[in-house]
Amino acid sequence: MAEKIFLASPHMSDEGYEQHYVKEAFDTNWIAPLGTNVNEFEKELATKVGIGHAAALSAGTAALHMALKAVGVGEGDIVLCQDLTFSATANPIIYQKAIPVFIDSDFETWNMSPAALEQAFEKYGNQVKAVMVVHLYGLAANLDPIIALCEKYNVPLIEDAAESLGTTYKGQYTGTFGAYGIFSFNGNKIITTSGGGMLVSNDEERIAKVRFWSTQARDNARHYQHSELGFNYRMSNVIAGVGRGQLKVLDERIAKKKYIYEYYKRELGGLEGVHMMPMNEWQDSNCWLTCITLSGQVKPLDIMLALEEENIESRPIWKPMHMQPFFEAYDFIGEGVSQELFENGVCLPSDTKMSDVDLERIVGIIKGLF
Ligand SMILES: *Cc1c(COP(=O)(O)O)cnc(C)c1O
């Protein structure tokens, strides 16, 4: 069997930065509770993306949950959530006993359609307590009209930038436009801590509050006293060391991801019925995963099966939330764009450890189908 090629797998620095910070945590016995690595990782990430404050948490999902809580979403509130995404975006709405309404994508961005968002605002008016936009696969959503609608209806925007760390929209990093933004350091993301997440905001007080909720909401008292519901959501100081090291190679990873995208575009972009994911001129994408859609004889499953046979991993586009059995009962505003992207799309192997020989192998297999 040929050596396995992954869709996207952890890629530690050649310099061993991650091990250096982890060793430091061991040497100082800052294994727990919090410590220098957590504090510095928060500061370094906030500086990198150009935002005031950050809270390091156990997962991107935890960060989304805390964002909803921070904007005050509670029982019975409506949250307008991008339909085409990973379920981790939508699940925390249910944790807060709120009601998701799923918003379709547009073909121009693959992310939230401003037109569908406007329809949803017209339908639900002042019941809406938050909007959750996603920057899928590292592609920036069309933020200007989305922000304009949020301002018009005076509703806070939460950006799920789990997949778009390093992507800019009109020169500013995604994740820093909304009231809150979140990043994920799950194993397959552009940088990883094996698992972890970050909540970012310019609201210092609310970020401090999130740190409080995330460490069991322990009041400032000698005994264990709790005036609010707590969560155990903080990132460990060991893991934060991995994050600090990974942050040093983020730009290097982005450069390789872009190289991979350009390689596929050059080799596959001209094939009958192959369409590259949209690269709007107002964004600079981190190209986390290179995705294509197909409109000809060759179907996504043909590509996935042919690659699988050669021990190469690929994946369908996210299955929309309104098509998920768990979320079926909730409202969906749109025209079937997310479903069409799901049915016709495929994520190509985008592992930054791939060599040109690996890429040649992959495009060779795909071209063989045409
Ligand atoms: C990975 C991901 C998340 C969840 O992040 P975790 O760190 O795995 O909890 C949320 N939203 C999107 C779009 C993701 O891809």
The ligand as a Gaussian input file, in Angstrom:
#p B3LYP/6-31G(d) Opt

LIG

0 1
 C      -13.388000      22.739000      13.798000
 C      -14.561000      23.627000      13.749000
 C      -15.239000      24.025000      14.910000
 C      -14.988000      23.415000      16.259000
 O      -13.755000      23.552000      16.771000
 P      -13.266000      22.482000      17.890000
 O      -12.001000      23.088000      18.353000
 O      -13.096000      21.178000      17.204000
 O      -14.310000      22.435000      18.958000
 C      -16.260000      24.943000      14.779000
 N      -16.642000      25.421000      13.599000
 C      -16.040000      25.048000      12.458000
 C      -16.496000      25.644000      11.182000
 C      -14.999000      24.124000      12.491000
 O      -14.429000      23.719000      11.346000

